[in-house]
Amino acid sequence: MLLKKLMLCSVLVSSLLLSGCTGMSFTVDGLLGAPKLTEEQSEIHETLIEAVGGNVTLKYPRNGQNRSAFVIADIDSEPTEEALVFYEYNSGSGVDDGIRINLLDKDENGKWFSVRELAGAGNEVDRVIISQMGDNNKYNVLVGYQPVSGGECTLEIYSYIDGDLKRVGGENGSENYSVLDTLDINYDGYREIVTIQKQNNADNGMVYAKASLLDIVGGELVKTEGIDMCSNVTSYANTCTGLLNNEHEAIFIDGVNADGNLQTEVVYYRYSSLQNPMAQRSQKLLPMCTRPQGYYSTDVDSDGIVEIPSTRPMTGYEKAVSEEMVYMTTWNIYEDFYELTEKYHGYYSISNGYFFAFPNRWNDDVTVKRDPETKELVFYRFDEDINNSNSEIMRIAVVNRKDSQAFINDGYRLIADKGQLDYMVKLPVDKREQLILTIDEVRNNFYIVD
């Protein structure tokens, strides 16, 4: 058996309090050096320095898909792209003057020039979203800002109109949020803004959260809908958007409850209003989607429909202590009428980013253990006791591509790959055990989870 070392990137997930922004954070603070600029980014940076001076520090969004201090996109429906740069001034006085945004465009000779500088609404950039939305379906730039002192983030929206970058709604065009995303939630052909905001009950002083639907109407930011979120959530750890079923697009929000476990809420649009079935039928649905932290909702099989995980002890681990617990993960879909339906169940490796769905003939006759020498995941036929289950039927190794050939020489076969990682499986040569799968069955039941 080969001995190996796995070189995997670790993902740091931070859950922020209900009064703060949600999501997985990233910052260049603490890195060995700032990300290397591309040639185009270098040209933009030089133009910025010429316009505002050299004493600036680039600021990188901490969440969302746009993680660069340079956001290059077409925001005015013209042939050329524009650039937004996020930075702060180094005044040397110790006073933080906050974020600045600079819009740059190209002249007729293709040379970058600075159009406008605006002051942002915070000290860090939470996320940047470029989206066509509103009653005129124009491009808008959504920027979420994080305050240094904590608390909810602030959303401001900008439009590039008549050669100028303007804030939608003027001075009254900002909204606070703990969760922010955009999607065509009411399937009208335009993208809407969905936020979750902290609310204060004036009667009892209690803090609760509410999901709202925001839109841009006549150049103003309008809040048109709202629905309560579950009251037992203390923080939001992760969100994703996708199909609820084949009909409704939804936002899936994984929150941390008072017991420190994850639970999922689903916000979608039906009957001319927002719906949150988990809050509306919490006693029925929340126990079905509550699990340990780290098990986030996602589209496991890339069919567009988001699955919600739940967990139970893997066969043989029913009496295991928490440090030794291994879970069977079930991926559920919310179809309708307050029902969660199982789609897959099997073993989910959070650290290695894959899920293996148990075929029907395995039922509870198969369990898993980790090889103490190689750290590989090994599947065994369950023989009444986990310690006595030693009939190996499959093992999965996650290896750096440069080491893959050595595993192939040892009888492993490639079943999937991502980046520089190869996912390998080794099946027993003796096929008399009926629980042993074919290589096609293995590949059909193996999913890389982003």
Rosetta blueprint (number, residue, H / E / L):
1 M L
2 L L
3 L L
4 K L
5 K L
6 L L
7 M L
8 L L
9 C L
10 S L
11 V L
12 L L
13 V L
14 S L
15 S L
16 L E
17 L E
18 L L
19 S L
20 G L
21 C L
22 T L
23 G L
24 M L
25 S L
26 F L
27 T L
28 V L
29 D L
30 G L
31 L L
32 L L
33 G L
34 A L
35 P L
36 K L
37 L L
38 T L
39 E H
40 E H
41 Q H
42 S H
43 E H
44 I H
45 H H
46 E H
47 T H
48 L H
49 I H
50 E H
51 A H
52 V H
53 G L
54 G L
55 N L
56 V E
57 T E
58 L E
59 K L
60 Y L
61 P L
62 R L
63 N L
64 G L
65 Q L
66 N L
67 R L
68 S L
69 A L
70 F E
71 V E
72 I E
73 A E
74 D L
75 I L
76 D L
77 S L
78 E L
79 P L
80 T L
81 E L
82 E E
83 A E
84 L E
85 V E
86 F E
87 Y E
88 E E
89 Y E
90 N L
91 S L
92 G L
93 S L
94 G L
95 V L
96 D L
97 D L
98 G L
99 I L
100 R E
101 I E
102 N E
103 L E
104 L E
105 D E
106 K E
107 D L
108 E L
109 N L
110 G L
111 K L
112 W E
113 F E
114 S E
115 V E
116 R E
117 E E
118 L E
119 A E
120 G L
121 A L
122 G L
123 N L
124 E E
125 V E
126 D E
127 R E
128 V E
129 I E
130 I E
131 S E
132 Q E
133 M E
134 G L
135 D L
136 N L
137 N L
138 K E
139 Y E
140 N E
141 V E
142 L E
143 V E
144 G E
145 Y E
146 Q E
147 P L
148 V L
149 S L
150 G L
151 G L
152 E L
153 C E
154 T E
155 L E
156 E E
157 I E
158 Y E
159 S E
160 Y E
161 I E
162 D L
163 G L
164 D E
165 L E
166 K E
167 R E
168 V L
169 G L
170 G H
171 E H
172 N H
173 G L
174 S E
175 E E
176 N E
177 Y E
178 S L
179 V E
180 L E
181 D E
182 T E
183 L E
184 D L
185 I L
186 N L
187 Y L
188 D L
189 G L
190 Y L
191 R E
192 E E
193 I E
194 V E
195 T E
196 I E
197 Q E
198 K E
199 Q E
200 N E
201 N L
202 A L
203 D L
204 N L
205 G L
206 M L
207 V E
208 Y E
209 A E
210 K E
211 A E
212 S E
213 L E
214 L E
215 D E
216 I E
217 V E
218 G L
219 G L
220 E E
221 L E
222 V E
223 K E
224 T E
225 E E
226 G E
227 I E
228 D E
229 M L
230 C L
231 S L
232 N L
233 V E
234 T E
235 S E
236 Y E
237 A E
238 N E
239 T E
240 C E
241 T E
242 G E
243 L E
244 L L
245 N L
246 N L
247 E L
248 H L
249 E E
250 A E
251 I E
252 F E
253 I E
254 D E
255 G E
256 V E
257 N E
258 A L
259 D L
260 G L
261 N L
262 L E
263 Q E
264 T E
265 E E
266 V E
267 V E
268 Y E
269 Y E
270 R E
271 Y L
272 S L
273 S E
274 L E
275 Q E
276 N L
277 P H
278 M H
279 A H
280 Q H
281 R L
282 S H
283 Q H
284 K H
285 L H
286 L H
287 P H
288 M H
289 C L
290 T L
291 R E
292 P L
293 Q L
294 G L
295 Y L
296 Y L
297 S L
298 T E
299 D L
300 V L
301 D L
302 S L
303 D L
304 G L
305 I E
306 V L
307 E E
308 I E
309 P E
310 S E
311 T E
312 R E
313 P E
314 M L
315 T L
316 G L
317 Y L
318 E L
319 K L
320 A L
321 V L
322 S H
323 E H
324 E H
325 M L
326 V L
327 Y E
328 M E
329 T E
330 T E
331 W E
332 N E
333 I E
334 Y E
335 E E
336 D E
337 F L
338 Y L
339 E E
340 L E
341 T E
342 E E
343 K E
344 Y E
345 H E
346 G E
347 Y E
348 Y E
349 S E
350 I L
351 S L
352 N L
353 G L
354 Y E
355 F E
356 F E
357 A E
358 F L
359 P L
360 N L
361 R L
362 W L
363 N L
364 D L
365 D L
366 V E
367 T E
368 V E
369 K E
370 R E
371 D L
372 P L
373 E L
374 T L
375 K L
376 E L
377 L E
378 V E
379 F E
380 Y E
381 R E
382 F L
383 D L
384 E L
385 D L
386 I H
387 N H
388 N H
389 S L
390 N L
391 S E
392 E E
393 I E
394 M E
395 R E
396 I E
397 A E
398 V E
399 V E
400 N E
401 R H
402 K H
403 D H
404 S H
405 Q H
406 A H
407 F H
408 I H
409 N H
410 D L
411 G L
412 Y L
413 R E
414 L E
415 I E
416 A E
417 D E
418 K E
419 G L
420 Q L
421 L E
422 D E
423 Y E
424 M E
425 V E
426 K E
427 L L
428 P L
429 V L
430 D L
431 K L
432 R L
433 E L
434 Q L
435 L L
436 I L
437 L L
438 T L
439 I H
440 D H
441 E H
442 V H
443 R H
444 N H
445 N L
446 F E
447 Y E
448 I E
449 V L
450 D L
